[in-house]
Amino acid sequence: MTSRLSLACLALTGLLVAACMPERSVVPPYYKDMARVDAAVDAPSAQQMISSYRQSNGAGSLTIDPALMRAAQAQAAAMARAGDVKASLSAGNGLAARLGAVGETNTYAVENVSAGYRTLAEAFSGWRDSPKHNAVMLDDRATRMGIATAYASGSKHKVFWSLVLAAPPTAR
């Protein structure tokens, strides 16, 4: 009986100590490391971050668009396969071709591509600090967005990013 009581006391002590431990902190989506094969950028967090930035600079907010998400993913994957951002310039991989492949013909769109940023926060900061990338994020014709990353373990930059912003779809 004494050993059972001792075991019960030990278990209770363990539970009490565990209850006093601080909670493990949850990493916000914009700080999650994208340098993993199974990583996917959190599109709602990106939409919120970019839309807030746009609004503070006089531009409208954005909505996530499934077709633009597919176009962004195709670009990120192509760059990761090539291990180089210059894959975005390859024939057949231009923005117009990728938009056409997802049914977005004759749609005004702009795009940021980059590599090496490990988190959404880093990519956003890099784009904001680059005049050309910043102009894309603040394009006042854009109302929709798609964003994606792709990971290439053997490449110098590891994580490849594509952000596609577009005006409303044209009437068909």
C-alpha positions as CSV (number, residue, x, y, z in Angstrom):
1,M,0.0,0.0,0.0
2,T,2.8,2.4,0.8
3,S,4.4,2.0,-2.6
4,R,1.0,2.7,-4.3
5,L,0.6,5.8,-2.2
6,S,4.2,6.9,-3.0
7,L,3.5,6.3,-6.7
8,A,0.3,8.3,-6.6
9,C,2.0,11.2,-4.8
10,L,4.8,11.1,-7.4
11,A,2.3,11.2,-10.2
12,L,0.4,14.1,-8.6
13,T,3.6,16.0,-8.0
14,G,4.5,15.5,-11.7
15,L,1.1,16.8,-12.8
16,L,1.4,19.9,-10.5
17,V,4.8,20.7,-11.9
18,A,3.6,20.3,-15.4
19,A,0.7,22.7,-14.7
20,C,3.1,25.3,-13.5
21,M,5.3,25.2,-16.7
22,P,4.7,28.1,-19.2
23,E,2.8,27.2,-22.3
24,R,4.8,26.6,-25.4
25,S,4.6,29.7,-27.5
26,V,2.8,29.4,-30.8
27,V,4.7,30.9,-33.7
28,P,2.5,33.4,-35.6
29,P,2.0,32.4,-39.3
30,Y,4.1,35.3,-40.6
31,Y,7.1,34.0,-38.7
32,K,6.8,30.3,-39.7
33,D,9.9,29.0,-41.5
34,M,9.1,28.1,-45.1
35,A,12.4,26.2,-45.5
36,R,10.7,22.8,-45.4
37,V,9.3,20.6,-48.1
38,D,5.8,20.5,-46.4
39,A,5.7,24.3,-45.7
40,A,2.9,26.4,-47.2
41,V,2.6,30.1,-46.8
42,D,-0.5,31.1,-44.8
43,A,-2.5,33.0,-47.5
44,P,-5.0,34.6,-45.1
45,S,-2.1,36.0,-42.9
46,A,-0.4,37.3,-46.1
47,Q,-3.6,38.8,-47.3
48,Q,-4.2,40.6,-44.0
49,M,-0.6,41.8,-43.8
50,I,-0.4,43.1,-47.4
51,S,-3.9,44.6,-47.3
52,S,-3.2,46.5,-44.1
53,Y,0.0,47.9,-45.6
54,R,-1.9,48.8,-48.7
55,Q,-4.7,50.6,-46.8
56,S,-2.1,52.6,-44.7
57,N,-0.8,53.7,-48.1
58,G,-4.1,54.7,-49.7
59,A,-4.7,51.5,-51.7
60,G,-7.6,49.1,-51.3
61,S,-7.5,45.7,-49.6
62,L,-7.1,42.4,-51.5
63,T,-9.0,39.2,-51.5
64,I,-7.4,35.8,-52.0
65,D,-8.2,34.3,-55.4
66,P,-7.9,30.6,-56.1
67,A,-6.8,31.1,-59.7
68,L,-4.1,33.5,-58.7
69,M,-3.0,31.1,-56.0
70,R,-2.4,28.5,-58.7
71,A,-0.5,30.9,-60.9
72,A,1.7,31.9,-57.9
73,Q,2.3,28.3,-57.0
74,A,3.3,27.4,-60.6
75,Q,5.8,30.2,-60.5
76,A,7.3,29.3,-57.1
77,A,7.6,25.7,-58.2
78,A,9.3,26.6,-61.5
79,M,11.9,28.7,-59.7
80,A,12.5,26.0,-57.1
81,R,13.0,23.3,-59.8
82,A,15.5,25.6,-61.5
83,G,17.0,26.7,-58.2
84,D,16.9,30.3,-59.6
85,V,14.6,33.2,-59.6
86,K,15.5,33.8,-63.3
87,A,13.2,30.8,-64.1
88,S,10.5,33.4,-63.9
89,L,11.8,34.8,-67.2
90,S,11.7,31.5,-69.0
91,A,9.6,31.2,-72.1
92,G,6.2,29.9,-71.2
93,N,6.6,30.8,-67.6
94,G,5.7,34.4,-67.8
95,L,2.9,35.9,-65.8
96,A,0.5,36.2,-68.8
97,A,1.1,32.5,-69.8
98,R,0.5,31.3,-66.2
99,L,-2.6,33.4,-65.9
100,G,-3.9,32.1,-69.2
101,A,-3.4,28.5,-67.9
102,V,-5.7,29.3,-65.0
103,G,-8.3,31.0,-67.2
104,E,-7.3,34.6,-66.5
105,T,-6.8,35.9,-70.0
106,N,-6.7,39.6,-70.6
107,T,-6.5,40.3,-66.9
108,Y,-4.3,43.2,-65.6
109,A,-1.8,41.6,-63.2
110,V,1.6,42.3,-61.6
111,E,4.0,40.0,-59.7
112,N,6.8,39.9,-57.2
113,V,9.2,37.0,-57.3
114,S,12.0,36.5,-54.9
115,A,14.1,33.9,-53.1
116,G,16.0,33.4,-49.9
117,Y,13.4,34.8,-47.5
118,R,12.5,32.2,-44.9
119,T,9.4,33.7,-43.5
120,L,6.4,35.7,-44.7
121,A,7.6,38.6,-42.5
122,E,11.0,38.6,-44.2
123,A,9.5,38.5,-47.7
124,F,7.1,41.3,-46.9
125,S,9.9,43.4,-45.5
126,G,12.1,42.8,-48.4
127,W,9.4,43.6,-50.9
128,R,8.5,46.8,-48.9
129,D,12.1,47.9,-48.9
130,S,12.6,47.4,-52.7
131,P,11.0,50.2,-54.8
132,K,10.0,47.9,-57.6
133,H,8.6,45.2,-55.3
134,N,6.9,47.8,-53.2
135,A,5.2,49.4,-56.3
136,V,3.7,45.9,-57.0
137,M,2.3,45.6,-53.5
138,L,0.8,49.1,-53.7
139,D,-0.6,48.8,-57.2
140,D,-3.9,50.5,-57.0
141,R,-5.5,48.5,-59.8
142,A,-5.1,45.2,-57.8
143,T,-8.0,43.8,-55.9
144,R,-7.1,40.1,-55.7
145,M,-4.0,38.2,-54.8
146,G,-2.3,34.8,-54.9
147,I,0.9,33.9,-53.0
148,A,3.0,30.8,-52.8
149,T,6.4,29.4,-51.8
150,A,8.3,26.4,-52.9
151,Y,11.3,24.9,-51.2
152,A,14.5,23.6,-52.9
153,S,16.8,21.9,-50.5
154,G,19.8,21.9,-52.9
155,S,19.6,25.5,-54.0
156,K,21.4,28.4,-52.6
157,H,18.3,30.3,-51.6
158,K,16.1,27.4,-50.4
159,V,12.7,29.2,-50.5
160,F,11.2,30.8,-53.6
161,W,8.3,33.2,-53.4
162,S,5.7,34.4,-55.9
163,L,3.1,37.1,-55.1
164,V,0.5,37.7,-57.9
165,L,-1.8,40.7,-57.7
166,A,-4.6,41.3,-60.3
167,A,-7.4,43.6,-61.1
168,P,-10.9,42.2,-61.2
169,P,-11.4,39.6,-63.9
170,T,-12.4,40.9,-67.2
171,A,-15.9,40.0,-68.5
172,R,-16.0,37.0,-70.8
